[in-house]
């Protein structure tokens, strides 16, 4: 059975609120608290949560690699691991071409760039930074040539995947896979791709797969589904997530979402996200129904289900909705 964690939307609350939510997740017995990156700096938020918690696993789900040099990511990870006693997980992903491009960053080839970035991060974490960057002028202090500091605790590096190609490429170099907005019907394909990637790289064992599952807790199922539609529309319109939806057998729905997204047609976007589609991606309804829906994720060879709670009740803030959801679905 999968462990239960939480993934927080960092764009939806302030840093102090996010730290409070991380502490509450720990108090309720969740094994992990992950944070997203969009309009924010997930790694600094992770560090803040780590400093105010004592045993919960904390990590990025995921840090956007195109926005920071691998040396910067590795050094933050080393700091987080040391200050937390090894509770930090560095989740890495490329982001979306349309978003990074708008920031003036050129995106390259996904299946090449992410593994290369992971290998650069590992070189720094493993004390091979000067080997990886041989043109970097040697830094000497009191007669000793310095390399980048290495952490006292191991840092697991996980990679994001939405499709099988990225799952295979990521699993070949990383310690685990992080799946965001992959429909339930598409999980098995990515698990298998990850296993292929490890075998192809001559690595033993399997890559733990961690899945983010959007969660809308309410006694009013209809209201929960409406909140789901309002929350999912933007993501499902992005090319990578839209392609994952089509690959999972929802070609018609994916085409309807894509058409409405390109036209900026919010009403059409809502209409294209059917009840069946909501249930494919999300936990919706009263706590008992949400727990029952969790079963399909437990049966999908998933190591961790990270709930992504959203507000549903009218007038409820993001933080209030997360607090309520964490209490309602807390692990036994």
C-alpha positions as CSV (number, residue, x, y, z in Angstrom):
1,X,0.0,0.0,0.0
2,X,1.3,3.5,-0.9
3,X,2.4,5.9,1.8
4,X,0.3,9.1,2.1
5,X,1.9,12.5,1.7
6,X,0.8,16.0,0.6
7,X,1.9,18.4,-2.1
8,X,1.3,22.1,-1.6
9,X,0.7,24.6,-4.3
10,X,3.2,27.3,-3.5
11,X,1.6,30.0,-5.6
12,X,-1.6,29.7,-3.6
13,X,-0.4,30.8,-0.2
14,X,2.3,32.8,1.6
15,X,5.5,31.2,2.9
16,X,4.3,31.4,6.6
17,X,1.1,29.7,5.6
18,X,2.9,27.0,3.7
19,X,5.2,26.3,6.7
20,X,2.1,26.0,8.9
21,X,0.6,23.5,6.5
22,X,3.8,21.5,6.4
23,X,3.7,21.3,10.2
24,X,0.1,20.3,10.2
25,X,0.8,17.5,7.7
26,X,3.5,16.2,10.0
27,X,1.2,16.4,13.0
28,X,-1.5,14.4,11.1
29,X,1.0,11.6,10.3
30,X,1.6,12.2,6.6
31,X,5.0,10.9,5.5
32,X,5.9,13.6,3.1
33,X,5.3,17.3,2.4
34,X,6.2,18.3,-1.2
35,X,6.0,21.7,-2.8
36,X,5.3,22.8,-6.4
37,X,7.2,25.5,-8.3
38,X,5.3,28.1,-10.3
39,X,5.8,31.9,-9.7
40,X,7.8,30.9,-6.6
41,X,11.0,29.3,-5.4
42,X,10.2,25.8,-4.2
43,X,13.6,25.1,-2.8
44,X,13.7,28.0,-0.4
45,X,10.1,27.1,0.7
46,X,11.2,23.5,1.3
47,X,14.1,24.8,3.5
48,X,11.6,26.9,5.6
49,X,9.4,23.9,6.1
50,X,12.3,21.6,7.1
51,X,13.4,24.1,9.7
52,X,10.0,24.1,11.4
53,X,9.4,20.3,11.3
54,X,11.2,17.3,12.8
55,X,10.5,14.1,11.0
56,X,8.4,14.5,7.8
57,X,10.1,14.1,4.4
58,X,10.1,17.4,2.5
59,X,11.0,18.0,-1.1
60,X,10.3,19.8,-4.4
61,X,7.6,18.4,-6.7
62,X,9.3,19.7,-8.7
63,X,12.1,22.4,-9.0
64,X,12.3,23.7,-12.6
65,X,15.8,22.9,-13.9
66,X,15.8,25.5,-16.7
67,X,15.5,28.2,-14.1
68,X,18.6,27.4,-12.0
69,X,22.2,26.2,-12.5
70,X,22.7,22.6,-11.3
71,X,25.4,23.8,-8.9
72,X,22.8,26.1,-7.3
73,X,20.3,23.2,-7.0
74,X,23.0,20.8,-5.6
75,X,24.2,23.3,-3.0
76,X,20.7,24.1,-1.8
77,X,20.0,20.4,-1.6
78,X,23.2,19.8,0.5
79,X,22.2,22.6,2.9
80,X,18.6,21.2,3.2
81,X,19.8,17.7,3.8
82,X,22.4,18.7,6.4
83,X,20.0,21.0,8.4
84,X,17.2,18.4,8.4
85,X,19.2,15.3,9.1
86,X,18.6,13.9,5.6
87,X,14.9,14.5,5.2
88,X,15.1,16.4,1.9
89,X,14.2,15.0,-1.6
90,X,15.3,17.0,-4.6
91,X,12.6,16.6,-7.2
92,X,13.6,18.0,-10.6
93,X,11.7,18.7,-13.8
94,X,12.0,20.8,-16.9
95,X,8.9,22.9,-16.5
96,X,6.8,23.7,-19.6
97,X,8.4,25.1,-22.8
98,X,5.7,27.7,-23.1
99,X,6.4,29.0,-19.6
100,X,10.2,28.9,-19.6
101,X,10.2,30.4,-23.1
102,X,8.2,33.3,-21.9
103,X,10.9,34.0,-19.3
104,X,13.5,34.2,-22.0
105,X,14.9,30.7,-21.4
106,X,15.4,28.4,-24.4
107,X,14.2,24.8,-23.7
108,X,16.1,22.0,-25.4
109,X,15.3,18.3,-25.8
110,X,13.5,17.0,-22.7
111,X,14.8,13.4,-22.7
112,X,18.4,14.7,-23.0
113,X,18.4,17.8,-20.9
114,X,16.9,16.4,-17.7
115,X,19.2,13.4,-17.4
116,X,22.2,15.6,-18.1
117,X,21.1,18.0,-15.4
118,X,20.7,15.2,-12.9
119,X,24.2,13.9,-13.7
120,X,25.6,17.4,-13.1
121,X,23.8,17.7,-9.8
122,X,25.1,14.3,-8.7
123,X,28.6,15.2,-9.6
124,X,28.5,18.2,-7.3
125,X,26.8,16.2,-4.5
126,X,29.3,13.4,-4.8
127,X,32.3,15.6,-4.5
128,X,33.2,15.5,-8.2
129,X,32.4,19.2,-9.0
130,X,35.9,20.1,-10.1
131,X,35.9,17.1,-12.3
132,X,32.6,18.1,-13.9
133,X,33.7,21.7,-14.3
134,X,37.4,21.5,-15.0
135,X,37.6,25.0,-16.4
136,X,36.5,26.5,-13.0
137,X,39.6,28.2,-11.5
138,X,40.8,26.3,-8.5
139,X,39.9,27.9,-5.2
140,X,42.5,27.6,-2.5
141,X,42.1,28.4,1.2
142,X,45.1,28.1,3.6
143,X,46.9,25.8,1.2
144,X,44.0,23.5,0.4
145,X,42.3,23.2,-3.0
146,X,38.6,23.3,-2.4
147,X,35.7,21.5,-4.1
148,X,32.0,22.1,-3.7
149,X,30.9,21.0,-0.2
150,X,29.2,17.6,-0.1
151,X,26.3,16.9,2.2
152,X,26.6,14.8,5.3
153,X,23.4,13.0,4.4
154,X,22.4,11.4,1.1
155,X,20.1,13.5,-1.1
156,X,17.6,11.4,-3.2
157,X,17.1,13.0,-6.6
158,X,13.8,12.3,-8.3
159,X,12.7,13.3,-11.7
160,X,9.4,14.4,-13.1
161,X,7.6,12.4,-15.9
162,X,4.3,12.8,-17.7
163,X,5.0,10.4,-20.5
164,X,6.9,7.1,-20.9
165,X,9.9,8.6,-22.7
166,X,10.6,10.9,-19.8
167,X,9.9,8.2,-17.2
168,X,12.4,5.9,-18.9
169,X,15.1,8.6,-19.3
170,X,14.6,9.9,-15.8
171,X,14.6,6.4,-14.1
172,X,18.0,5.7,-15.8
173,X,19.7,8.4,-13.7
174,X,17.5,9.2,-10.7
175,X,16.3,7.6,-7.5
176,X,12.6,7.9,-8.2
177,X,9.9,9.3,-10.4
178,X,7.4,12.1,-9.6
179,X,4.2,12.1,-11.6
180,X,2.0,15.2,-11.7
181,X,-1.4,15.2,-13.3
182,X,-1.0,11.8,-14.9
183,X,-4.5,10.1,-15.2
184,X,-4.9,6.9,-13.2
185,X,-5.2,4.9,-16.3
186,X,-1.7,6.1,-17.4
187,X,0.2,5.2,-14.3
188,X,1.1,1.6,-15.2
189,X,2.6,2.6,-18.5
190,X,5.0,5.0,-16.7
191,X,5.9,2.5,-14.0
192,X,6.8,0.0,-16.8
193,X,8.8,2.7,-18.6
194,X,10.7,3.5,-15.4
195,X,11.6,-0.1,-14.9
196,X,12.9,-0.3,-18.5
197,X,15.0,2.8,-17.9
198,X,16.7,1.3,-14.9
199,X,17.3,-2.0,-16.6
200,X,18.8,-0.3,-19.6
201,X,21.1,1.7,-17.4
202,X,22.2,-1.5,-15.6
203,X,20.7,-0.4,-12.3
204,X,19.2,-2.9,-9.9
205,X,15.8,-2.6,-8.2
206,X,12.9,-0.4,-9.1
207,X,12.4,3.3,-9.0
208,X,9.9,4.4,-6.4
209,X,7.0,6.2,-8.1
210,X,5.4,9.1,-6.3
211,X,2.1,10.4,-7.7
212,X,0.4,13.7,-7.0
213,X,-3.4,13.3,-6.7
214,X,-5.6,16.4,-6.7
215,X,-8.1,16.2,-3.9
216,X,-11.5,18.0,-3.3
217,X,-13.1,17.0,0.0
218,X,-16.7,18.0,0.4
219,X,-20.0,16.3,1.3
220,X,-21.3,18.0,-1.8
221,X,-19.9,15.9,-4.7
222,X,-21.2,18.2,-7.3
223,X,-19.5,21.2,-5.7
224,X,-16.3,19.2,-5.4
225,X,-16.4,18.4,-9.1
226,X,-17.0,22.0,-10.0
227,X,-14.0,23.0,-7.9
228,X,-12.0,20.3,-9.7
229,X,-12.9,21.7,-13.1
230,X,-12.0,25.2,-12.1
231,X,-8.6,23.9,-10.8
232,X,-7.6,21.5,-13.5
233,X,-8.5,23.4,-16.7
234,X,-5.2,25.3,-16.9
235,X,-3.0,22.3,-16.4
236,X,-4.9,20.0,-18.7
237,X,-4.5,22.5,-21.5
238,X,-0.7,22.5,-21.3
239,X,0.7,20.3,-24.1
240,X,2.5,17.7,-22.0
241,X,-0.5,17.0,-19.7
242,X,-2.9,17.1,-22.6
243,X,-0.9,14.5,-24.4
244,X,-0.8,12.3,-21.3
245,X,-4.6,12.5,-21.2
246,X,-4.9,11.4,-24.9
247,X,-2.4,8.6,-24.4
248,X,-4.5,7.2,-21.5
249,X,-7.5,6.7,-23.9
250,X,-9.2,10.1,-23.6
251,X,-8.5,11.4,-27.1
252,X,-11.9,13.1,-27.5
253,X,-11.7,14.8,-24.1
254,X,-8.1,15.9,-24.7
255,X,-9.0,17.4,-28.0
256,X,-11.9,19.3,-26.5
257,X,-9.7,20.7,-23.6
258,X,-6.9,21.7,-26.1
259,X,-9.3,23.5,-28.4
260,X,-10.9,25.5,-25.5
261,X,-7.5,26.2,-23.9
262,X,-6.1,27.7,-27.1
263,X,-9.2,29.8,-27.6
264,X,-9.2,31.0,-24.0
265,X,-12.7,29.6,-23.7
266,X,-13.2,29.0,-20.0
267,X,-16.8,27.8,-20.4
268,X,-15.7,25.4,-23.0
269,X,-12.8,24.2,-20.9
270,X,-15.1,23.5,-18.0
271,X,-17.5,21.6,-20.2
272,X,-14.7,19.4,-21.7
273,X,-13.7,18.2,-18.2
274,X,-16.4,15.6,-17.7
275,X,-17.3,13.9,-14.4
276,X,-15.5,10.8,-15.6
277,X,-12.4,12.8,-16.3
278,X,-12.5,14.4,-12.8
279,X,-12.7,11.0,-11.2
280,X,-9.8,9.8,-13.4
281,X,-7.5,12.4,-11.9
282,X,-8.9,13.3,-8.5
283,X,-10.4,12.4,-5.2
284,X,-13.7,14.1,-4.9
285,X,-16.5,14.1,-2.4
286,X,-16.9,13.1,1.3
287,X,-13.9,11.7,3.1
288,X,-15.2,8.1,2.9
289,X,-15.6,8.4,-0.9
290,X,-12.1,9.9,-1.3
291,X,-10.6,7.1,0.7
292,X,-12.4,4.5,-1.5
293,X,-11.1,6.3,-4.6
294,X,-7.5,6.1,-3.2
295,X,-7.6,2.3,-3.6
296,X,-6.9,2.5,-7.4
297,X,-3.7,4.4,-6.6
298,X,-2.7,1.9,-3.9
299,X,-3.0,-0.8,-6.5
300,X,-0.9,0.9,-9.2
301,X,2.6,0.1,-7.8
302,X,2.9,3.6,-6.4
303,X,5.2,4.2,-3.4
304,X,3.7,7.5,-2.3
305,X,0.4,9.2,-3.1
306,X,0.8,13.0,-2.4
307,X,-2.6,14.5,-2.0
308,X,-2.9,18.0,-3.6
309,X,-5.8,19.5,-1.5
310,X,-7.9,22.3,-2.9
311,X,-10.6,24.5,-1.3
312,X,-14.2,23.6,-2.1
313,X,-16.4,25.4,0.4
314,X,-17.5,28.9,-0.7
315,X,-15.3,31.6,0.7
316,X,-12.7,29.1,2.0
317,X,-9.1,30.2,1.5
318,X,-6.5,27.8,0.1
319,X,-4.9,27.3,3.5
320,X,-8.3,26.6,5.2
321,X,-9.1,24.1,2.5
322,X,-5.8,22.3,2.9
323,X,-6.1,22.2,6.8
324,X,-9.6,20.8,6.5
325,X,-8.6,18.1,3.9
326,X,-5.5,17.1,5.8
327,X,-7.6,16.4,8.9
328,X,-10.3,14.6,7.0
329,X,-8.0,12.2,5.1
330,X,-5.2,11.8,7.7
331,X,-3.5,8.4,7.7
332,X,-4.8,6.0,10.4
